């Protein structure tokens, strides 16, 4: 296995996870490492200590694909630490091109996952609709305002990491919904070790429990799980739509005015209502860049699997 390429896939996952509305799990899926990631995490359980006692540290480390996990999460954390400020800046200064890129990313990812569904029937279509309804209902929920206490930060880490490994549900967006996005992003930017340690503790707990459930579902009911996950991705598309009008605002923990309720507009409505350029040509170009990027990743993942 090429651990350098795994590191870069981790960086792509981390970059996606910084943006509310985009999931690192989607990137894991389109780069062909999703099943390996879930299985590696699932193997971190009490039986691992038995392997360690009987066969030693090296056997236990290999059992969980240790180098794979270190490479991947190294890439994720490197990306979050280095790109958090850049993506935060782009969300404020160039929102339409950035959201357009991620919109294209989700569109082509839906196509990628649907290709892996073996059968097409009415029951699977029902699961697709359930996924769409579930994800869409999350996107229209009114954000909560949880106080950044120690227990809330721990809970937020557990919830966000579960969302992160689900294609279509964004960990960042879940943090936004529960009012913890700003405190966590501020902790990353300011390197607040106490807050980050609590958050990462919650992530570890959530990851180790949820990965077992998801791994079992993919082994036992792969088609139904994939089609539901596709529905989740379709249901989040309205949230990522680039042209929006802000209906109401809220004050965040820093006293800044940030959007609370937004309404999707067509590019032409956006121009007439906001008197701002729709940047339609650039937006379409960014969607095409995202689609090309995913198809290139898909080919890269396919070539990588042939080499092994």
BALOBA-1460 file (C-alpha; in Angstrom, 3 decimals):
// residues 308
<rec num="1" residu="x" x="0.000" y="0.000" z="0.000"/>
<rec num="2" residu="x" x="1.276" y="3.480" z="-0.898"/>
<rec num="3" residu="x" x="1.178" y="5.374" z="2.396"/>
<rec num="4" residu="x" x="2.105" y="8.707" z="0.771"/>
<rec num="5" residu="x" x="-1.026" y="8.523" z="-1.420"/>
<rec num="6" residu="x" x="-3.027" y="7.558" z="1.705"/>
<rec num="7" residu="x" x="-1.653" y="10.689" z="3.422"/>
<rec num="8" residu="x" x="-2.834" y="12.869" z="0.502"/>
<rec num="9" residu="x" x="-6.259" y="11.184" z="0.550"/>
<rec num="10" residu="x" x="-6.365" y="12.044" z="4.255"/>
<rec num="11" residu="x" x="-5.549" y="15.664" z="3.402"/>
<rec num="12" residu="x" x="-8.457" y="15.715" z="0.923"/>
<rec num="13" residu="x" x="-10.750" y="14.282" z="3.634"/>
<rec num="14" residu="x" x="-9.577" y="16.907" z="6.126"/>
<rec num="15" residu="x" x="-10.167" y="19.754" z="3.662"/>
<rec num="16" residu="x" x="-13.713" y="18.502" z="3.035"/>
<rec num="17" residu="x" x="-14.403" y="18.169" z="6.765"/>
<rec num="18" residu="x" x="-13.589" y="21.829" z="7.423"/>
<rec num="19" residu="x" x="-16.505" y="22.950" z="5.211"/>
<rec num="20" residu="x" x="-20.024" y="22.736" z="6.728"/>
<rec num="21" residu="x" x="-22.060" y="20.602" z="4.319"/>
<rec num="22" residu="x" x="-19.284" y="18.394" z="2.893"/>
<rec num="23" residu="x" x="-18.228" y="15.028" z="4.345"/>
<rec num="24" residu="x" x="-14.772" y="13.505" z="4.569"/>
<rec num="25" residu="x" x="-16.533" y="10.153" z="4.256"/>
<rec num="26" residu="x" x="-17.474" y="11.126" z="0.698"/>
<rec num="27" residu="x" x="-13.792" y="11.612" z="-0.159"/>
<rec num="28" residu="x" x="-12.915" y="8.280" z="1.486"/>
<rec num="29" residu="x" x="-15.530" y="6.588" z="-0.681"/>
<rec num="30" residu="x" x="-14.449" y="8.070" z="-4.001"/>
<rec num="31" residu="x" x="-10.753" y="7.402" z="-3.308"/>
<rec num="32" residu="x" x="-11.468" y="3.725" z="-2.649"/>
<rec num="33" residu="x" x="-10.361" y="3.579" z="1.003"/>
<rec num="34" residu="x" x="-13.757" y="3.617" z="2.752"/>
<rec num="35" residu="x" x="-14.056" y="-0.114" z="3.463"/>
<rec num="36" residu="x" x="-10.408" y="-0.355" z="4.556"/>
<rec num="37" residu="x" x="-10.888" y="2.625" z="6.886"/>
<rec num="38" residu="x" x="-14.009" y="1.181" z="8.532"/>
<rec num="39" residu="x" x="-12.515" y="-2.302" z="8.894"/>
<rec num="40" residu="x" x="-9.256" y="-0.937" z="10.366"/>
<rec num="41" residu="x" x="-11.133" y="1.140" z="12.956"/>
<rec num="42" residu="x" x="-13.508" y="-1.755" z="13.727"/>
<rec num="43" residu="x" x="-10.521" y="-3.942" z="14.639"/>
<rec num="44" residu="x" x="-9.584" y="-1.563" z="17.481"/>
<rec num="45" residu="x" x="-11.498" y="-3.434" z="20.189"/>
<rec num="46" residu="x" x="-10.746" y="-5.450" z="23.371"/>
<rec num="47" residu="x" x="-9.645" y="-8.506" z="21.322"/>
<rec num="48" residu="x" x="-6.675" y="-6.428" z="20.134"/>
<rec num="49" residu="x" x="-5.094" y="-6.745" z="23.601"/>
<rec num="50" residu="x" x="-5.318" y="-10.533" z="23.286"/>
<rec num="51" residu="x" x="-3.375" y="-10.415" z="20.004"/>
<rec num="52" residu="x" x="-0.833" y="-8.076" z="21.624"/>
<rec num="53" residu="x" x="-0.309" y="-10.464" z="24.580"/>
<rec num="54" residu="x" x="-0.071" y="-13.602" z="22.393"/>
<rec num="55" residu="x" x="1.818" y="-12.327" z="19.339"/>
<rec num="56" residu="x" x="3.333" y="-8.996" z="20.343"/>
<rec num="57" residu="x" x="2.939" y="-5.333" z="19.428"/>
<rec num="58" residu="x" x="3.889" y="-5.732" z="15.756"/>
<rec num="59" residu="x" x="1.124" y="-8.293" z="15.116"/>
<rec num="60" residu="x" x="-1.452" y="-6.091" z="16.851"/>
<rec num="61" residu="x" x="-0.262" y="-3.049" z="14.918"/>
<rec num="62" residu="x" x="-0.504" y="-4.909" z="11.595"/>
<rec num="63" residu="x" x="-3.936" y="-6.304" z="12.577"/>
<rec num="64" residu="x" x="-5.393" y="-2.764" z="12.652"/>
<rec num="65" residu="x" x="-3.481" y="-1.568" z="9.538"/>
<rec num="66" residu="x" x="-1.519" y="0.771" z="11.796"/>
<rec num="67" residu="x" x="0.554" y="2.459" z="9.079"/>
<rec num="68" residu="x" x="-2.587" y="3.032" z="6.984"/>
<rec num="69" residu="x" x="-4.391" y="4.702" z="9.913"/>
<rec num="70" residu="x" x="-1.365" y="6.828" z="10.859"/>
<rec num="71" residu="x" x="-0.923" y="7.972" z="7.227"/>
<rec num="72" residu="x" x="-4.613" y="8.746" z="6.778"/>
<rec num="73" residu="x" x="-5.252" y="10.549" z="10.061"/>
<rec num="74" residu="x" x="-1.907" y="12.325" z="9.736"/>
<rec num="75" residu="x" x="-3.185" y="13.721" z="6.436"/>
<rec num="76" residu="x" x="-6.572" y="14.640" z="7.938"/>
<rec num="77" residu="x" x="-5.080" y="16.509" z="10.913"/>
<rec num="78" residu="x" x="-2.402" y="18.185" z="8.761"/>
<rec num="79" residu="x" x="-5.088" y="19.408" z="6.395"/>
<rec num="80" residu="x" x="-7.384" y="20.674" z="9.158"/>
<rec num="81" residu="x" x="-4.491" y="22.464" z="10.901"/>
<rec num="82" residu="x" x="-3.165" y="24.084" z="7.712"/>
<rec num="83" residu="x" x="-6.349" y="24.668" z="5.687"/>
<rec num="84" residu="x" x="-8.798" y="25.773" z="8.425"/>
<rec num="85" residu="x" x="-7.817" y="29.431" z="8.080"/>
<rec num="86" residu="x" x="-7.735" y="29.355" z="4.256"/>
<rec num="87" residu="x" x="-11.149" y="27.696" z="3.900"/>
<rec num="88" residu="x" x="-12.677" y="29.990" z="6.552"/>
<rec num="89" residu="x" x="-11.354" y="32.955" z="4.543"/>
<rec num="90" residu="x" x="-12.666" y="31.540" z="1.237"/>
<rec num="91" residu="x" x="-16.123" y="30.940" z="2.761"/>
<rec num="92" residu="x" x="-16.309" y="34.670" z="3.569"/>
<rec num="93" residu="x" x="-14.537" y="36.213" z="0.560"/>
<rec num="94" residu="x" x="-15.304" y="33.788" z="-2.317"/>
<rec num="95" residu="x" x="-18.361" y="31.768" z="-1.218"/>
<rec num="96" residu="x" x="-19.904" y="31.119" z="-4.667"/>
<rec num="97" residu="x" x="-16.821" y="29.508" z="-6.322"/>
<rec num="98" residu="x" x="-16.089" y="27.473" z="-3.165"/>
<rec num="99" residu="x" x="-19.666" y="26.183" z="-2.743"/>
<rec num="100" residu="x" x="-19.793" y="25.485" z="-6.497"/>
<rec num="101" residu="x" x="-16.691" y="23.305" z="-6.215"/>
<rec num="102" residu="x" x="-18.217" y="21.306" z="-3.367"/>
<rec num="103" residu="x" x="-21.594" y="21.095" z="-5.147"/>
<rec num="104" residu="x" x="-19.861" y="19.500" z="-8.139"/>
<rec num="105" residu="x" x="-17.963" y="17.215" z="-5.772"/>
<rec num="106" residu="x" x="-21.186" y="15.875" z="-4.227"/>
<rec num="107" residu="x" x="-22.909" y="15.502" z="-7.623"/>
<rec num="108" residu="x" x="-20.186" y="13.305" z="-9.097"/>
<rec num="109" residu="x" x="-19.838" y="11.388" z="-5.812"/>
<rec num="110" residu="x" x="-23.542" y="10.445" z="-6.021"/>
<rec num="111" residu="x" x="-22.868" y="8.987" z="-9.479"/>
<rec num="112" residu="x" x="-19.790" y="7.160" z="-8.142"/>
<rec num="113" residu="x" x="-21.661" y="5.467" z="-5.271"/>
<rec num="114" residu="x" x="-24.737" y="4.598" z="-7.370"/>
<rec num="115" residu="x" x="-22.451" y="2.687" z="-9.757"/>
<rec num="116" residu="x" x="-21.631" y="0.312" z="-6.907"/>
<rec num="117" residu="x" x="-25.267" y="-0.580" z="-6.169"/>
<rec num="118" residu="x" x="-25.803" y="-4.020" z="-7.730"/>
<rec num="119" residu="x" x="-29.623" y="-4.120" z="-8.017"/>
<rec num="120" residu="x" x="-32.219" y="-1.461" z="-8.843"/>
<rec num="121" residu="x" x="-35.719" y="-2.097" z="-7.463"/>
<rec num="122" residu="x" x="-38.614" y="-0.382" z="-5.643"/>
<rec num="123" residu="x" x="-37.365" y="-1.276" z="-2.143"/>
<rec num="124" residu="x" x="-33.959" y="0.257" z="-2.819"/>
<rec num="125" residu="x" x="-35.682" y="3.353" z="-4.203"/>
<rec num="126" residu="x" x="-37.593" y="3.640" z="-0.902"/>
<rec num="127" residu="x" x="-34.261" y="3.542" z="0.982"/>
<rec num="128" residu="x" x="-32.943" y="6.252" z="-1.347"/>
<rec num="129" residu="x" x="-35.948" y="8.465" z="-0.507"/>
<rec num="130" residu="x" x="-35.501" y="7.774" z="3.217"/>
<rec num="131" residu="x" x="-31.883" y="8.923" z="2.962"/>
<rec num="132" residu="x" x="-32.910" y="12.087" z="1.084"/>
<rec num="133" residu="x" x="-35.637" y="12.888" z="3.643"/>
<rec num="134" residu="x" x="-33.342" y="12.290" z="6.621"/>
<rec num="135" residu="x" x="-30.505" y="14.462" z="5.273"/>
<rec num="136" residu="x" x="-32.815" y="17.240" z="4.078"/>
<rec num="137" residu="x" x="-34.583" y="17.365" z="7.451"/>
<rec num="138" residu="x" x="-31.189" y="17.877" z="9.114"/>
<rec num="139" residu="x" x="-30.280" y="20.735" z="6.738"/>
<rec num="140" residu="x" x="-33.437" y="22.719" z="7.586"/>
<rec num="141" residu="x" x="-33.181" y="22.321" z="11.364"/>
<rec num="142" residu="x" x="-32.713" y="25.534" z="13.302"/>
<rec num="143" residu="x" x="-29.194" y="25.677" z="14.804"/>
<rec num="144" residu="x" x="-28.960" y="25.131" z="18.553"/>
<rec num="145" residu="x" x="-26.717" y="27.131" z="20.844"/>
<rec num="146" residu="x" x="-24.833" y="24.668" z="23.059"/>
<rec num="147" residu="x" x="-22.405" y="26.245" z="25.480"/>
<rec num="148" residu="x" x="-18.795" y="25.074" z="24.902"/>
<rec num="149" residu="x" x="-18.529" y="23.259" z="28.254"/>
<rec num="150" residu="x" x="-16.181" y="20.280" z="28.667"/>
<rec num="151" residu="x" x="-18.968" y="17.661" z="28.391"/>
<rec num="152" residu="x" x="-20.526" y="19.416" z="25.370"/>
<rec num="153" residu="x" x="-17.165" y="19.515" z="23.570"/>
<rec num="154" residu="x" x="-16.724" y="15.775" z="24.253"/>
<rec num="155" residu="x" x="-20.265" y="15.032" z="22.953"/>
<rec num="156" residu="x" x="-19.695" y="17.274" z="19.929"/>
<rec num="157" residu="x" x="-16.555" y="15.298" z="19.027"/>
<rec num="158" residu="x" x="-18.460" y="11.997" z="19.177"/>
<rec num="159" residu="x" x="-21.340" y="13.270" z="17.038"/>
<rec num="160" residu="x" x="-19.117" y="15.060" z="14.503"/>
<rec num="161" residu="x" x="-16.851" y="12.059" z="13.904"/>
<rec num="162" residu="x" x="-19.867" y="9.769" z="13.308"/>
<rec num="163" residu="x" x="-21.116" y="12.259" z="10.708"/>
<rec num="164" residu="x" x="-17.627" y="12.566" z="9.230"/>
<rec num="165" residu="x" x="-17.390" y="8.896" z="8.276"/>
<rec num="166" residu="x" x="-20.890" y="8.925" z="6.728"/>
<rec num="167" residu="x" x="-20.742" y="10.002" z="3.071"/>
<rec num="168" residu="x" x="-23.182" y="12.883" z="2.650"/>
<rec num="169" residu="x" x="-23.447" y="14.019" z="6.272"/>
<rec num="170" residu="x" x="-20.905" y="16.655" z="7.175"/>
<rec num="171" residu="x" x="-19.275" y="16.637" z="10.597"/>
<rec num="172" residu="x" x="-18.728" y="20.399" z="10.284"/>
<rec num="173" residu="x" x="-22.407" y="20.939" z="9.481"/>
<rec num="174" residu="x" x="-23.484" y="18.901" z="12.514"/>
<rec num="175" residu="x" x="-21.168" y="21.062" z="14.649"/>
<rec num="176" residu="x" x="-22.825" y="24.131" z="13.098"/>
<rec num="177" residu="x" x="-26.292" y="22.767" z="13.970"/>
<rec num="178" residu="x" x="-25.419" y="22.238" z="17.624"/>
<rec num="179" residu="x" x="-23.628" y="25.593" z="17.881"/>
<rec num="180" residu="x" x="-20.141" y="24.107" z="18.352"/>
<rec num="181" residu="x" x="-18.571" y="24.883" z="14.949"/>
<rec num="182" residu="x" x="-17.191" y="28.307" z="15.916"/>
<rec num="183" residu="x" x="-15.634" y="27.215" z="19.275"/>
<rec num="184" residu="x" x="-14.003" y="24.147" z="17.687"/>
<rec num="185" residu="x" x="-12.667" y="26.063" z="14.664"/>
<rec num="186" residu="x" x="-11.357" y="28.775" z="17.020"/>
<rec num="187" residu="x" x="-9.603" y="26.056" z="19.060"/>
<rec num="188" residu="x" x="-7.966" y="24.711" z="15.879"/>
<rec num="189" residu="x" x="-6.836" y="28.184" z="14.779"/>
<rec num="190" residu="x" x="-5.620" y="29.160" z="18.258"/>
<rec num="191" residu="x" x="-4.238" y="25.683" z="19.067"/>
<rec num="192" residu="x" x="-6.146" y="25.485" z="22.370"/>
<rec num="193" residu="x" x="-4.785" y="22.141" z="23.568"/>
<rec num="194" residu="x" x="-7.377" y="21.553" z="26.332"/>
<rec num="195" residu="x" x="-10.366" y="22.056" z="23.992"/>
<rec num="196" residu="x" x="-8.751" y="20.003" z="21.197"/>
<rec num="197" residu="x" x="-7.917" y="17.145" z="23.586"/>
<rec num="198" residu="x" x="-11.553" y="16.942" z="24.768"/>
<rec num="199" residu="x" x="-12.871" y="17.123" z="21.214"/>
<rec num="200" residu="x" x="-10.460" y="14.428" z="20.004"/>
<rec num="201" residu="x" x="-11.424" y="12.248" z="22.988"/>
<rec num="202" residu="x" x="-15.059" y="12.475" z="21.890"/>
<rec num="203" residu="x" x="-13.994" y="11.688" z="18.319"/>
<rec num="204" residu="x" x="-12.170" y="8.519" z="19.408"/>
<rec num="205" residu="x" x="-15.151" y="7.275" z="21.471"/>
<rec num="206" residu="x" x="-17.617" y="7.999" z="18.648"/>
<rec num="207" residu="x" x="-15.391" y="6.486" z="15.973"/>
<rec num="208" residu="x" x="-14.733" y="3.222" z="17.811"/>
<rec num="209" residu="x" x="-18.437" y="2.621" z="18.493"/>
<rec num="210" residu="x" x="-20.039" y="3.846" z="15.263"/>
<rec num="211" residu="x" x="-17.523" y="2.167" z="12.925"/>
<rec num="212" residu="x" x="-18.689" y="-1.270" z="14.202"/>
<rec num="213" residu="x" x="-22.305" y="-0.497" z="13.281"/>
<rec num="214" residu="x" x="-21.477" y="0.908" z="9.858"/>
<rec num="215" residu="x" x="-19.008" y="-1.847" z="9.012"/>
<rec num="216" residu="x" x="-21.618" y="-4.503" z="9.892"/>
<rec num="217" residu="x" x="-24.261" y="-2.762" z="7.757"/>
<rec num="218" residu="x" x="-21.923" y="-2.630" z="4.740"/>
<rec num="219" residu="x" x="-21.048" y="-6.313" z="5.139"/>
<rec num="220" residu="x" x="-24.600" y="-7.528" z="5.729"/>
<rec num="221" residu="x" x="-26.766" y="-5.109" z="3.685"/>
<rec num="222" residu="x" x="-24.299" y="-3.423" z="1.326"/>
<rec num="223" residu="x" x="-26.759" y="-2.382" z="-1.414"/>
<rec num="224" residu="x" x="-29.302" y="-0.916" z="1.018"/>
<rec num="225" residu="x" x="-26.593" y="0.884" z="2.982"/>
<rec num="226" residu="x" x="-25.045" y="2.360" z="-0.188"/>
<rec num="227" residu="x" x="-28.402" y="3.519" z="-1.539"/>
<rec num="228" residu="x" x="-29.295" y="5.126" z="1.821"/>
<rec num="229" residu="x" x="-25.911" y="6.884" z="1.894"/>
<rec num="230" residu="x" x="-26.571" y="8.111" z="-1.670"/>
<rec num="231" residu="x" x="-29.882" y="9.521" z="-0.441"/>
<rec num="232" residu="x" x="-28.021" y="11.331" z="2.349"/>
<rec num="233" residu="x" x="-25.783" y="12.978" z="-0.239"/>
<rec num="234" residu="x" x="-28.717" y="14.022" z="-2.457"/>
<rec num="235" residu="x" x="-30.522" y="15.429" z="0.582"/>
<rec num="236" residu="x" x="-27.598" y="17.710" z="1.464"/>
<rec num="237" residu="x" x="-27.345" y="19.277" z="-2.032"/>
<rec num="238" residu="x" x="-29.747" y="22.166" z="-1.200"/>
<rec num="239" residu="x" x="-27.474" y="23.096" z="1.713"/>
<rec num="240" residu="x" x="-24.458" y="23.367" z="-0.604"/>
<rec num="241" residu="x" x="-26.265" y="25.319" z="-3.383"/>
<rec num="242" residu="x" x="-23.974" y="28.323" z="-4.119"/>
<rec num="243" residu="x" x="-26.587" y="31.093" z="-4.565"/>
<rec num="244" residu="x" x="-28.416" y="32.004" z="-1.361"/>
<rec num="245" residu="x" x="-30.237" y="34.920" z="0.204"/>
<rec num="246" residu="x" x="-29.864" y="35.341" z="3.968"/>
<rec num="247" residu="x" x="-33.313" y="35.695" z="5.566"/>
<rec num="248" residu="x" x="-32.180" y="36.107" z="9.176"/>
<rec num="249" residu="x" x="-28.937" y="36.444" z="11.091"/>
<rec num="250" residu="x" x="-27.607" y="35.322" z="14.456"/>
<rec num="251" residu="x" x="-24.794" y="36.573" z="16.674"/>
<rec num="252" residu="x" x="-22.036" y="34.021" z="17.216"/>
<rec num="253" residu="x" x="-19.863" y="33.588" z="20.321"/>
<rec num="254" residu="x" x="-17.511" y="36.343" z="19.105"/>
<rec num="255" residu="x" x="-20.349" y="38.844" z="18.721"/>
<rec num="256" residu="x" x="-20.222" y="38.610" z="14.910"/>
<rec num="257" residu="x" x="-23.341" y="38.536" z="12.703"/>
<rec num="258" residu="x" x="-23.534" y="35.232" z="10.779"/>
<rec num="259" residu="x" x="-26.360" y="33.764" z="8.613"/>
<rec num="260" residu="x" x="-29.076" y="31.806" z="10.457"/>
<rec num="261" residu="x" x="-31.761" y="31.081" z="7.823"/>
<rec num="262" residu="x" x="-30.938" y="31.158" z="4.098"/>
<rec num="263" residu="x" x="-33.055" y="30.647" z="0.993"/>
<rec num="264" residu="x" x="-31.760" y="29.159" z="-2.255"/>
<rec num="265" residu="x" x="-32.007" y="31.359" z="-5.367"/>
<rec num="266" residu="x" x="-31.337" y="30.911" z="-9.057"/>
<rec num="267" residu="x" x="-28.156" y="32.705" z="-10.234"/>
<rec num="268" residu="x" x="-30.348" y="35.334" z="-11.969"/>
<rec num="269" residu="x" x="-32.539" y="35.901" z="-8.890"/>
<rec num="270" residu="x" x="-29.345" y="36.212" z="-6.847"/>
<rec num="271" residu="x" x="-28.083" y="39.052" z="-9.079"/>
<rec num="272" residu="x" x="-31.358" y="40.980" z="-9.030"/>
<rec num="273" residu="x" x="-32.035" y="40.567" z="-5.280"/>
<rec num="274" residu="x" x="-28.524" y="41.081" z="-3.905"/>
<rec num="275" residu="x" x="-27.048" y="43.364" z="-6.604"/>
<rec num="276" residu="x" x="-23.973" y="41.117" z="-6.556"/>
<rec num="277" residu="x" x="-22.562" y="39.259" z="-9.583"/>
<rec num="278" residu="x" x="-23.690" y="35.626" z="-9.769"/>
<rec num="279" residu="x" x="-20.242" y="34.532" z="-11.074"/>
<rec num="280" residu="x" x="-22.130" y="31.908" z="-13.085"/>
<rec num="281" residu="x" x="-19.299" y="31.095" z="-15.520"/>
<rec num="282" residu="x" x="-16.769" y="30.740" z="-12.690"/>
<rec num="283" residu="x" x="-19.263" y="28.672" z="-10.663"/>
<rec num="284" residu="x" x="-19.846" y="26.221" z="-13.538"/>
<rec num="285" residu="x" x="-16.087" y="26.054" z="-14.123"/>
<rec num="286" residu="x" x="-15.511" y="25.184" z="-10.440"/>
<rec num="287" residu="x" x="-18.186" y="22.460" z="-10.598"/>
<rec num="288" residu="x" x="-16.419" y="20.987" z="-13.643"/>
<rec num="289" residu="x" x="-13.062" y="21.189" z="-11.834"/>
<rec num="290" residu="x" x="-14.588" y="19.228" z="-8.929"/>
<rec num="291" residu="x" x="-16.054" y="16.598" z="-11.274"/>
<rec num="292" residu="x" x="-12.694" y="16.236" z="-13.071"/>
<rec num="293" residu="x" x="-10.948" y="16.025" z="-9.689"/>
<rec num="294" residu="x" x="-13.196" y="13.177" z="-8.510"/>
<rec num="295" residu="x" x="-12.884" y="11.238" z="-11.778"/>
<rec num="296" residu="x" x="-9.088" y="11.615" z="-11.531"/>
<rec num="297" residu="x" x="-9.177" y="10.398" z="-7.906"/>
<rec num="298" residu="x" x="-11.339" y="7.461" z="-8.978"/>
<rec num="299" residu="x" x="-8.834" y="6.508" z="-11.692"/>
<rec num="300" residu="x" x="-5.948" y="6.979" z="-9.245"/>
<rec num="301" residu="x" x="-7.679" y="4.736" z="-6.686"/>
<rec num="302" residu="x" x="-8.364" y="2.137" z="-9.381"/>
<rec num="303" residu="x" x="-4.744" y="2.156" z="-10.559"/>
<rec num="304" residu="x" x="-3.586" y="1.865" z="-6.947"/>
<rec num="305" residu="x" x="-5.728" y="-1.211" z="-6.365"/>
<rec num="306" residu="x" x="-4.288" y="-2.854" z="-9.523"/>
<rec num="307" residu="x" x="-0.736" y="-2.293" z="-8.290"/>
<rec num="308" residu="x" x="-1.341" y="-4.054" z="-4.951"/>
